[in-house]
Amino acid sequence: MDGKPVDGATVNFLSEGGSIASAGTTDASGKFSLTTIVGSQSVPGAVVGNHGVAIVKNESSGQGMADPNDLEATKAMMEKMTTNPVMTSDFKPKYIVPQKYNNPTQSQIKAQVTEAGPNDIKIELSSR
């Protein structure tokens, strides 16, 4: 983003027509490999053709998180989350990658996957 790689972002490709989705996660250098679910199997890569692209990375905020090493505090927080609807409605994400990139039909990012390859697709994002 802004010329720097985003580590740990989810990359989603949605085929033209919206019938086949592929997903992967970026590494520290911003590179990613996609996997497509076909029936009940995972297949490496994306289908050949044009795709809308979404990039998602956020952190959750809005409610205090329990120390994962404190089992009693974690248990109490989980009980509150399941019995107090206000608590879960206050759970708001902090977008690391701007929200405008989160939807493959609205992000305006397009990618073409070819049979001949190589399909080394570089995606540029702006924090603005």
N, CA and C atoms as an extended XYZ file, in Angstrom:
384
Properties=species:S:1:pos:R:3:atomname:S:1:resname:S:1:resid:I:1 pbc="F F F"
N         0.862       -1.161        0.000 N   MET     1
C         0.000        0.000        0.000 CA  MET     1
C         0.908        1.222        0.000 C   MET     1
N         0.569        2.165       -0.841 N   ASP     2
C         1.418        3.344       -1.012 CA  ASP     2
C         2.852        2.928       -1.350 C   ASP     2
N         2.976        1.893       -2.187 N   GLY     3
C         4.274        1.420       -2.626 CA  GLY     3
C         4.927        0.397       -1.724 C   GLY     3
N         4.290        0.035       -0.608 N   LYS     4
C         4.854       -0.937        0.327 CA  LYS     4
C         3.966       -2.175        0.385 C   LYS     4
N         4.572       -3.371        0.565 N   PRO     5
C         3.753       -4.592        0.656 CA  PRO     5
C         2.912       -4.615        1.929 C   PRO     5
N         1.770       -5.286        1.854 N   VAL     6
C         0.897       -5.482        3.015 CA  VAL     6
C         0.939       -6.964        3.372 C   VAL     6
N         1.501       -7.270        4.524 N   ASP     7
C         1.607       -8.649        4.983 CA  ASP     7
C         0.303       -9.093        5.632 C   ASP     7
N        -0.169      -10.286        5.314 N   GLY     8
C        -1.342      -10.848        5.977 CA  GLY     8
C        -2.682      -10.359        5.468 C   GLY     8
N        -2.701       -9.740        4.300 N   ALA     9
C        -3.977       -9.311        3.711 CA  ALA     9
C        -4.598      -10.482        2.958 C   ALA     9
N        -5.911      -10.555        2.969 N   THR    10
C        -6.628      -11.571        2.199 CA  THR    10
C        -6.908      -11.014        0.811 C   THR    10
N        -6.553      -11.785       -0.208 N   VAL    11
C        -6.787      -11.407       -1.609 CA  VAL    11
C        -7.883      -12.316       -2.137 C   VAL    11
N        -8.944      -11.714       -2.675 N   ASN    12
C       -10.060      -12.476       -3.234 CA  ASN    12
C       -10.226      -12.121       -4.706 C   ASN    12
N       -10.310      -13.129       -5.549 N   PHE    13
C       -10.628      -12.947       -6.966 CA  PHE    13
C       -12.039      -13.496       -7.164 C   PHE    13
N       -12.869      -12.752       -7.874 N   LEU    14
C       -14.208      -13.202       -8.223 CA  LEU    14
C       -14.310      -13.183       -9.734 C   LEU    14
N       -14.552      -14.352      -10.323 N   SER    15
C       -14.578      -14.454      -11.785 CA  SER    15
C       -15.670      -13.556      -12.370 C   SER    15
N       -15.421      -13.120      -13.607 N   GLU    16
C       -16.415      -12.306      -14.309 CA  GLU    16
C       -17.707      -13.119      -14.362 C   GLU    16
N       -18.799      -12.541      -13.975 N   GLY    17
C       -20.052      -13.274      -13.868 CA  GLY    17
C       -20.306      -13.711      -12.437 C   GLY    17
N       -19.263      -13.653      -11.586 N   GLY    18
C       -19.421      -13.900      -10.165 CA  GLY    18
C       -19.668      -15.325       -9.746 C   GLY    18
N       -19.299      -16.305      -10.572 N   SER    19
C       -19.635      -17.679      -10.212 CA  SER    19
C       -18.518      -18.445       -9.517 C   SER    19
N       -17.248      -18.000       -9.676 N   ILE    20
C       -16.134      -18.738       -9.076 CA  ILE    20
C       -15.232      -17.770       -8.308 C   ILE    20
N       -14.959      -18.110       -7.048 N   ALA    21
C       -14.106      -17.276       -6.204 CA  ALA    21
C       -12.818      -18.010       -5.862 C   ALA    21
N       -11.742      -17.232       -5.740 N   SER    22
C       -10.442      -17.742       -5.330 CA  SER    22
C        -9.915      -16.837       -4.236 C   SER    22
N        -9.090      -17.386       -3.343 N   ALA    23
C        -8.573      -16.578       -2.249 CA  ALA    23
C        -7.160      -17.003       -1.874 C   ALA    23
N        -6.442      -16.053       -1.287 N   GLY    24
C        -5.098      -16.309       -0.788 CA  GLY    24
C        -4.732      -15.231        0.216 C   GLY    24
N        -3.546      -15.344        0.792 N   THR    25
C        -3.073      -14.375        1.779 CA  THR    25
C        -1.690      -13.892        1.380 C   THR    25
N        -1.466      -12.582        1.521 N   THR    26
C        -0.168      -12.022        1.160 CA  THR    26
C         0.892      -12.359        2.202 C   THR    26
N         2.130      -12.483        1.720 N   ASP    27
C         3.253      -12.680        2.633 CA  ASP    27
C         3.920      -11.324        2.892 C   ASP    27
N         5.037      -11.317        3.583 N   ALA    28
C         5.709      -10.071        3.954 CA  ALA    28
C         6.161       -9.261        2.739 C   ALA    28
N         6.366       -9.920        1.600 N   SER    29
C         6.772       -9.196        0.394 CA  SER    29
C         5.572       -8.783       -0.455 C   SER    29
N         4.353       -9.117        0.013 N   GLY    30
C         3.135       -8.756       -0.716 CA  GLY    30
C         2.710       -9.786       -1.742 C   GLY    30
N         3.460      -10.866       -1.864 N   LYS    31
C         3.111      -11.905       -2.844 CA  LYS    31
C         2.031      -12.816       -2.277 C   LYS    31
N         1.256      -13.409       -3.184 N   PHE    32
C         0.167      -14.300       -2.778 CA  PHE    32
C        -0.027      -15.391       -3.807 C   PHE    32
N        -0.566      -16.493       -3.352 N   SER    33
C        -0.992      -17.592       -4.221 CA  SER    33
C        -2.451      -17.842       -3.918 C   SER    33
N        -3.224      -18.075       -4.951 N   LEU    34
C        -4.659      -18.274       -4.781 CA  LEU    34
C        -5.028      -19.744       -4.772 C   LEU    34
N        -6.144      -20.033       -4.126 N   THR    35
C        -6.743      -21.363       -4.130 CA  THR    35
C        -8.209      -21.191       -4.496 C   THR    35
N        -8.707      -22.080       -5.333 N   THR    36
C       -10.106      -22.056       -5.750 CA  THR    36
C       -10.791      -23.306       -5.224 C   THR    36
N       -11.980      -23.150       -4.687 N   ILE    37
C       -12.771      -24.300       -4.241 CA  ILE    37
C       -13.659      -24.736       -5.409 C   ILE    37
N       -13.478      -25.977       -5.824 N   VAL    38
C       -14.280      -26.550       -6.898 CA  VAL    38
C       -14.972      -27.776       -6.322 C   VAL    38
N       -16.291      -27.668       -6.150 N   GLY    39
C       -17.021      -28.749       -5.497 CA  GLY    39
C       -16.560      -28.842       -4.054 C   GLY    39
N       -15.986      -29.977       -3.685 N   SER    40
C       -15.488      -30.141       -2.316 CA  SER    40
C       -13.962      -30.172       -2.272 C   SER    40
N       -13.319      -29.763       -3.379 N   GLN    41
C       -11.863      -29.814       -3.444 CA  GLN    41
C       -11.253      -28.425       -3.587 C   GLN    41
N       -10.048      -28.257       -3.030 N   SER    42
C        -9.257      -27.035       -3.209 CA  SER    42
C        -8.310      -27.249       -4.378 C   SER    42
N        -8.297      -26.294       -5.293 N   VAL    43
C        -7.444      -26.374       -6.467 CA  VAL    43
C        -6.532      -25.151       -6.466 C   VAL    43
N        -5.215      -25.333       -6.675 N   PRO    44
C        -4.334      -24.172       -6.690 CA  PRO    44
C        -4.629      -23.252       -7.864 C   PRO    44
N        -4.526      -21.951       -7.624 N   GLY    45
C        -4.696      -20.956       -8.674 CA  GLY    45
C        -6.118      -20.458       -8.799 C   GLY    45
N        -6.330      -19.655       -9.837 N   ALA    46
C        -7.647      -19.099      -10.158 CA  ALA    46
C        -8.021      -19.548      -11.565 C   ALA    46
N        -9.298      -19.514      -11.873 N   VAL    47
C        -9.733      -19.909      -13.211 CA  VAL    47
C        -9.266      -18.871      -14.233 C   VAL    47
N        -9.056      -19.320      -15.453 N   VAL    48
C        -8.653      -18.440      -16.544 CA  VAL    48
C        -9.784      -17.456      -16.829 C   VAL    48
N        -9.426      -16.201      -17.044 N   GLY    49
C       -10.408      -15.182      -17.386 CA  GLY    49
C       -10.218      -13.908      -16.586 C   GLY    49
N       -11.216      -13.042      -16.673 N   ASN    50
C       -11.185      -11.759      -15.981 CA  ASN    50
C       -11.819      -11.877      -14.604 C   ASN    50
N       -11.266      -11.119      -13.659 N   HIS    51
C       -11.711      -11.193      -12.271 CA  HIS    51
C       -11.816       -9.804      -11.661 C   HIS    51
N       -12.795       -9.634      -10.778 N   GLY    52
C       -12.811       -8.500       -9.872 CA  GLY    52
C       -11.984       -8.915       -8.673 C   GLY    52
N       -11.295       -7.956       -8.053 N   VAL    53
C       -10.376       -8.272       -6.970 CA  VAL    53
C       -10.740       -7.487       -5.716 C   VAL    53
N       -10.654       -8.150       -4.574 N   ALA    54
C       -10.824       -7.494       -3.279 CA  ALA    54
C        -9.596       -7.787       -2.430 C   ALA    54
N        -9.194       -6.793       -1.653 N   ILE    55
C        -8.098       -6.957       -0.707 CA  ILE    55
C        -8.648       -6.545        0.655 C   ILE    55
N        -8.480       -7.414        1.657 N   VAL    56
C        -9.051       -7.158        2.974 CA  VAL    56
C        -7.994       -7.380        4.051 C   VAL    56
N        -7.848       -6.389        4.898 N   LYS    57
C        -7.054       -6.564        6.123 CA  LYS    57
C        -7.594       -5.567        7.132 C   LYS    57
N        -7.999       -6.080        8.279 N   ASN    58
C        -8.475       -5.208        9.337 CA  ASN    58
C        -8.138       -5.790       10.694 C   ASN    58
N        -8.266       -4.925       11.679 N   GLU    59
C        -8.107       -5.334       13.072 CA  GLU    59
C        -9.419       -5.031       13.759 C   GLU    59
N        -9.807       -5.845       14.695 N   SER    60
C       -11.045       -5.604       15.421 CA  SER    60
C       -10.775       -4.699       16.606 C   SER    60
N       -11.741       -3.797       16.868 N   SER    61
C       -11.619       -2.912       18.019 CA  SER    61
C       -13.009       -2.577       18.511 C   SER    61
N       -13.085       -1.802       19.565 N   GLY    62
C       -14.384       -1.360       20.058 CA  GLY    62
C       -14.765       -2.004       21.366 C   GLY    62
N       -14.147       -3.109       21.701 N   GLN    63
C       -14.399       -3.716       22.999 CA  GLN    63
C       -13.081       -4.287       23.482 C   GLN    63
N       -12.881       -4.230       24.763 N   GLY    64
C       -11.637       -4.737       25.321 CA  GLY    64
C       -11.519       -6.227       25.097 C   GLY    64
N       -10.340       -6.652       24.770 N   MET    65
C       -10.097       -8.079       24.591 CA  MET    65
C        -9.447       -8.617       25.852 C   MET    65
N        -9.805       -9.797       26.216 N   ALA    66
C        -9.220      -10.439       27.391 CA  ALA    66
C        -7.824      -10.936       27.050 C   ALA    66
N        -6.986      -10.991       28.041 N   ASP    67
C        -5.666      -11.578       27.880 CA  ASP    67
C        -5.865      -13.066       27.585 C   ASP    67
N        -5.376      -13.554       26.431 N   PRO    68
C        -5.611      -14.956       26.081 CA  PRO    68
C        -4.982      -15.938       27.067 C   PRO    68
N        -4.031      -15.466       27.874 N   ASN    69
C        -3.409      -16.328       28.887 CA  ASN    69
C        -4.216      -16.374       30.180 C   ASN    69
N        -5.212      -15.498       30.313 N   ASP    70
C        -6.055      -15.453       31.508 CA  ASP    70
C        -7.370      -16.167       31.178 C   ASP    70
N        -7.443      -17.442       31.504 N   LEU    71
C        -8.599      -18.258       31.116 CA  LEU    71
C        -9.902      -17.753       31.718 C   LEU    71
N        -9.871      -17.274       32.958 N   GLU    72
C       -11.102      -16.769       33.592 CA  GLU    72
C       -11.597      -15.503       32.890 C   GLU    72
N       -10.689      -14.584       32.550 N   ALA    73
C       -11.075      -13.348       31.861 CA  ALA    73
C       -11.607      -13.659       30.459 C   ALA    73
N       -10.976      -14.605       29.787 N   THR    74
C       -11.432      -14.999       28.448 CA  THR    74
C       -12.822      -15.617       28.515 C   THR    74
N       -13.034      -16.478       29.503 N   LYS    75
C       -14.341      -17.120       29.672 CA  LYS    75
C       -15.414      -16.073       29.964 C   LYS    75
N       -15.121      -15.109       30.818 N   ALA    76
C       -16.087      -14.054       31.158 CA  ALA    76
C       -16.418      -13.203       29.925 C   ALA    76
N       -15.398      -12.869       29.132 N   MET    77
C       -15.643      -12.076       27.930 CA  MET    77
C       -16.523      -12.844       26.943 C   MET    77
N       -16.261      -14.143       26.768 N   MET    78
C       -17.054      -14.959       25.851 CA  MET    78
C       -18.508      -15.048       26.318 C   MET    78
N       -18.724      -15.165       27.617 N   GLU    79
C       -20.091      -15.204       28.139 CA  GLU    79
C       -20.811      -13.895       27.868 C   GLU    79
N       -20.118      -12.770       28.043 N   LYS    80
C       -20.720      -11.461       27.753 CA  LYS    80
C       -21.093      -11.350       26.278 C   LYS    80
N       -20.198      -11.831       25.410 N   MET    81
C       -20.441      -11.721       23.969 CA  MET    81
C       -21.671      -12.516       23.551 C   MET    81
N       -21.936      -13.626       24.206 N   THR    82
C       -23.076      -14.456       23.812 CA  THR    82
C       -24.376      -14.036       24.484 C   THR    82
N       -24.287      -13.241       25.550 N   THR    83
C       -25.512      -12.845       26.263 CA  THR    83
C       -25.819      -11.371       26.157 C   THR    83
N       -24.889      -10.562       25.642 N   ASN    84
C       -25.079       -9.118       25.585 CA  ASN    84
C       -24.962       -8.644       24.137 C   ASN    84
N       -26.099       -8.415       23.448 N   PRO    85
C       -26.030       -8.003       22.042 CA  PRO    85
C       -25.326       -6.672       21.842 C   PRO    85
N       -25.352       -5.803       22.844 N   VAL    86
C       -24.669       -4.514       22.713 CA  VAL    86
C       -23.170       -4.726       22.597 C   VAL    86
N       -22.666       -5.685       23.302 N   MET    87
C       -21.226       -5.938       23.258 CA  MET    87
C       -20.775       -6.319       21.856 C   MET    87
N       -21.495       -7.204       21.194 N   THR    88
C       -21.084       -7.607       19.850 CA  THR    88
C       -21.365       -6.511       18.833 C   THR    88
N       -22.376       -5.671       19.044 N   SER    89
C       -22.639       -4.599       18.084 CA  SER    89
C       -21.601       -3.491       18.187 C   SER    89
N       -20.874       -3.411       19.301 N   ASP    90
C       -19.810       -2.425       19.451 CA  ASP    90
C       -18.506       -2.895       18.816 C   ASP    90
N       -18.492       -4.086       18.297 N   PHE    91
C       -17.296       -4.682       17.723 CA  PHE    91
C       -17.101       -4.112       16.323 C   PHE    91
N       -16.184       -3.140       16.170 N   LYS    92
C       -15.988       -2.459       14.896 CA  LYS    92
C       -14.573       -2.729       14.381 C   LYS    92
N       -14.443       -3.045       13.096 N   PRO    93
C       -13.104       -3.286       12.561 CA  PRO    93
C       -12.357       -1.987       12.298 C   PRO    93
N       -11.043       -2.031       12.439 N   LYS    94
C       -10.178       -0.944       12.012 CA  LYS    94
C        -9.590       -1.412       10.689 C   LYS    94
N        -9.864       -0.689        9.619 N   TYR    95
C        -9.430       -1.114        8.293 CA  TYR    95
C        -7.964       -0.750        8.072 C   TYR    95
N        -7.113       -1.756        7.926 N   ILE    96
C        -5.711       -1.544        7.579 CA  ILE    96
C        -5.636       -1.242        6.080 C   ILE    96
N        -6.305       -2.051        5.287 N   VAL    97
C        -6.504       -1.770        3.860 CA  VAL    97
C        -7.852       -1.046        3.787 C   VAL    97
N        -7.901        0.138        3.147 N   PRO    98
C        -9.159        0.896        3.117 CA  PRO    98
C       -10.355        0.062        2.651 C   PRO    98
N       -11.490        0.348        3.246 N   GLN    99
C       -12.719       -0.403        2.995 CA  GLN    99
C       -13.114       -0.403        1.517 C   GLN    99
N       -12.723        0.609        0.761 N   LYS   100
C       -13.085        0.675       -0.669 CA  LYS   100
C       -12.531       -0.507       -1.468 C   LYS   100
N       -11.527       -1.209       -0.924 N   TYR   101
C       -10.937       -2.355       -1.615 CA  TYR   101
C       -11.542       -3.690       -1.182 C   TYR   101
N       -12.503       -3.693       -0.259 N   ASN   102
C       -13.011       -4.921        0.363 CA  ASN   102
C       -14.021       -5.712       -0.458 C   ASN   102
N       -14.506       -5.175       -1.548 N   ASN   103
C       -15.547       -5.840       -2.329 CA  ASN   103
C       -15.087       -5.985       -3.778 C   ASN   103
N       -15.010       -7.214       -4.315 N   PRO   104
C       -14.489       -7.400       -5.673 CA  PRO   104
C       -15.354       -6.787       -6.773 C   PRO   104
N       -16.610       -6.520       -6.490 N   THR   105
C       -17.456       -5.901       -7.515 CA  THR   105
C       -17.431       -4.380       -7.433 C   THR   105
N       -16.840       -3.829       -6.356 N   GLN   106
C       -16.819       -2.378       -6.187 CA  GLN   106
C       -15.418       -1.778       -6.062 C   GLN   106
N       -14.386       -2.608       -5.931 N   SER   107
C       -13.034       -2.101       -5.678 CA  SER   107
C       -12.403       -1.425       -6.893 C   SER   107
N       -12.896       -1.695       -8.061 N   GLN   108
C       -12.357       -1.223       -9.332 CA  GLN   108
C       -10.986       -1.813       -9.642 C   GLN   108
N       -10.594       -2.860       -8.915 N   ILE   109
C        -9.360       -3.581       -9.232 CA  ILE   109
C        -9.746       -4.780      -10.091 C   ILE   109
N        -9.095       -4.911      -11.219 N   LYS   110
C        -9.365       -6.015      -12.144 CA  LYS   110
C        -8.073       -6.788      -12.386 C   LYS   110
N        -8.204       -8.065      -12.629 N   ALA   111
C        -7.052       -8.912      -12.959 CA  ALA   111
C        -7.461       -9.895      -14.038 C   ALA   111
N        -6.513      -10.217      -14.892 N   GLN   112
C        -6.760      -11.220      -15.920 CA  GLN   112
C        -5.811      -12.389      -15.696 C   GLN   112
N        -6.376      -13.584      -15.595 N   VAL   113
C        -5.607      -14.810      -15.452 CA  VAL   113
C        -5.602      -15.478      -16.814 C   VAL   113
N        -4.393      -15.779      -17.311 N   THR   114
C        -4.276      -16.405      -18.626 CA  THR   114
C        -3.811      -17.850      -18.483 C   THR   114
N        -4.166      -18.658      -19.463 N   GLU   115
C        -3.743      -20.053      -19.452 CA  GLU   115
C        -2.244      -20.161      -19.698 C   GLU   115
N        -1.710      -19.270      -20.544 N   ALA   116
C        -0.291      -19.309      -20.888 CA  ALA   116
C         0.597      -18.810      -19.750 C   ALA   116
N         0.040      -17.930      -18.881 N   GLY   117
C         0.826      -17.377      -17.783 CA  GLY   117
C         1.954      -16.510      -18.308 C   GLY   117
N         2.911      -16.062      -17.525 N   PRO   118
C         2.859      -16.192      -16.067 CA  PRO   118
C         1.787      -15.262      -15.503 C   PRO   118
N         1.230      -15.641      -14.408 N   ASN   119
C         0.174      -14.846      -13.790 CA  ASN   119
C         0.687      -14.225      -12.490 C   ASN   119
N         1.774      -13.464      -12.624 N   ASP   120
C         2.338      -12.720      -11.496 CA  ASP   120
C         1.663      -11.357      -11.470 C   ASP   120
N         0.586      -11.263      -10.730 N   ILE   121
C        -0.249      -10.068      -10.735 CA  ILE   121
C         0.142       -9.173       -9.565 C   ILE   121
N         0.529       -7.948       -9.894 N   LYS   122
C         0.907       -6.967       -8.873 CA  LYS   122
C        -0.276       -6.014       -8.698 C   LYS   122
N        -0.672       -5.820       -7.464 N   ILE   123
C        -1.817       -4.962       -7.166 CA  ILE   123
C        -1.335       -3.762       -6.359 C   ILE   123
N        -1.595       -2.571       -6.858 N   GLU   124
C        -1.194       -1.331       -6.181 CA  GLU   124
C        -2.406       -0.788       -5.402 C   GLU   124
N        -2.171       -0.462       -4.140 N   LEU   125
C        -3.220        0.094       -3.280 CA  LEU   125
C        -2.775        1.457       -2.756 C   LEU   125
N        -3.756        2.302       -2.496 N   SER   126
C        -3.484        3.609       -1.918 CA  SER   126
C        -4.237        3.728       -0.588 C   SER   126
N        -3.596        4.286        0.401 N   SER   127
C        -4.250        4.459        1.698 CA  SER   127
C        -5.264        5.609        1.673 C   SER   127
N        -5.295        6.352        0.615 N   ARG   128
C        -6.249        7.473        0.498 CA  ARG   128
C        -7.491        7.074       -0.223 C   ARG   128
